[in-house]
């Protein structure tokens, strides 16, 4: 299945120890026109831990327009500074799409110190 930048997907996401995994939503940040020749995607973690705030983290409330479009079940934080490359097979399904990609782009620019 082709995935697009901005899709919110349910994935098996690795924990920081890289030995255990948790099913969670994630945001595809990789542009689908970038063909790597590999069946994988770069995604940002989405967490329900509302204490995870910062300049590279975007808060989305479940009942907001954005939260509804993204298919989120709880208030959440897109942790733009927690990126991982996952195989396409780790994606269970698309649950929504992110209308806040401008904010995501700004956070990515800050994270990587891009102009």
C-alpha positions as CSV (number, residue, x, y, z in Angstrom):
1,X,0.0,0.0,0.0
2,X,1.4,3.4,-0.9
3,X,1.8,5.7,2.1
4,X,1.9,9.5,1.8
5,X,3.6,12.2,3.8
6,X,1.2,13.4,6.4
7,X,-0.6,10.0,6.9
8,X,-1.1,9.0,10.5
9,X,-0.6,5.3,10.7
10,X,-0.8,2.7,13.4
11,X,2.6,1.0,13.7
12,X,4.7,-1.3,15.7
13,X,7.1,1.4,17.0
14,X,10.4,0.5,18.7
15,X,11.1,1.6,22.3
16,X,14.3,3.4,23.0
17,X,16.0,0.1,24.0
18,X,15.4,-1.2,20.4
19,X,14.4,-4.6,21.9
20,X,10.8,-4.1,22.7
21,X,8.0,-2.5,20.7
22,X,4.7,-0.9,21.2
23,X,1.7,-0.4,18.9
24,X,1.2,3.4,18.6
25,X,0.2,6.1,16.1
26,X,3.0,7.7,14.1
27,X,3.2,10.4,11.4
28,X,4.8,9.7,8.1
29,X,7.3,12.6,7.5
30,X,9.1,11.1,4.5
31,X,7.9,12.5,1.1
32,X,6.4,9.7,-1.0
33,X,8.2,11.0,-4.1
34,X,11.6,10.1,-2.6
35,X,12.2,6.6,-3.9
36,X,14.8,4.9,-1.9
37,X,14.2,1.5,-3.4
38,X,13.5,0.1,0.0
39,X,10.0,-0.7,1.4
40,X,10.3,1.6,4.4
41,X,9.2,5.0,5.7
42,X,10.5,7.7,8.1
43,X,8.0,8.4,10.8
44,X,7.7,10.6,13.9
45,X,6.4,9.1,17.1
46,X,3.0,10.2,18.4
47,X,2.6,9.8,22.2
48,X,-0.2,10.4,24.7
49,X,2.3,11.6,27.3
50,X,1.3,15.2,27.4
51,X,4.4,16.1,29.5
52,X,6.5,15.7,26.4
53,X,6.5,19.3,25.3
54,X,9.1,21.4,23.6
55,X,10.0,23.4,20.5
56,X,10.2,20.3,18.3
57,X,7.0,18.8,19.6
58,X,3.4,19.5,18.4
59,X,0.5,19.1,20.8
60,X,-2.8,17.9,19.2
61,X,-6.0,17.7,21.2
62,X,-8.3,14.8,20.4
63,X,-11.4,16.9,20.1
64,X,-9.8,19.5,17.9
65,X,-10.3,19.6,14.1
66,X,-6.7,18.3,13.7
67,X,-7.2,15.5,16.3
68,X,-10.3,14.4,14.6
69,X,-8.7,14.4,11.1
70,X,-5.7,12.5,12.5
71,X,-7.9,9.8,14.0
72,X,-6.4,10.2,17.5
73,X,-8.1,8.5,20.5
74,X,-6.5,10.8,23.1
75,X,-4.8,14.1,23.4
76,X,-1.4,13.6,21.9
77,X,2.0,15.0,21.1
78,X,3.8,14.5,17.8
79,X,7.4,14.1,18.9
80,X,9.2,15.4,15.8
81,X,12.6,14.8,17.4
82,X,11.8,11.1,17.7
83,X,12.2,9.8,14.2
84,X,12.6,6.2,13.1
85,X,12.7,4.4,9.8
86,X,10.2,1.5,9.8
87,X,9.5,-1.2,7.3
88,X,6.2,-0.8,5.4
89,X,5.2,-4.2,6.9
90,X,5.2,-2.6,10.4
91,X,2.3,-0.4,9.4
92,X,-1.0,-1.9,10.4
93,X,-3.2,0.7,8.9
94,X,-3.8,4.4,8.1
95,X,-5.9,6.0,10.7
96,X,-6.0,9.6,9.5
97,X,-4.0,12.5,8.0
98,X,-2.3,15.4,9.6
99,X,-3.5,18.9,8.6
100,X,-0.6,20.5,10.6
101,X,2.3,19.7,8.2
102,X,3.4,23.4,8.3
103,X,4.1,23.1,12.0
104,X,5.8,19.7,11.4
105,X,8.0,21.3,8.7
106,X,8.9,24.1,11.1
107,X,9.8,21.6,13.8
108,X,11.9,19.6,11.4
109,X,13.8,22.7,10.2
110,X,14.5,23.6,13.8
111,X,15.6,20.0,14.7
112,X,18.0,19.8,11.8
113,X,19.0,23.6,11.8
114,X,17.8,24.1,8.3
115,X,17.1,27.6,6.9
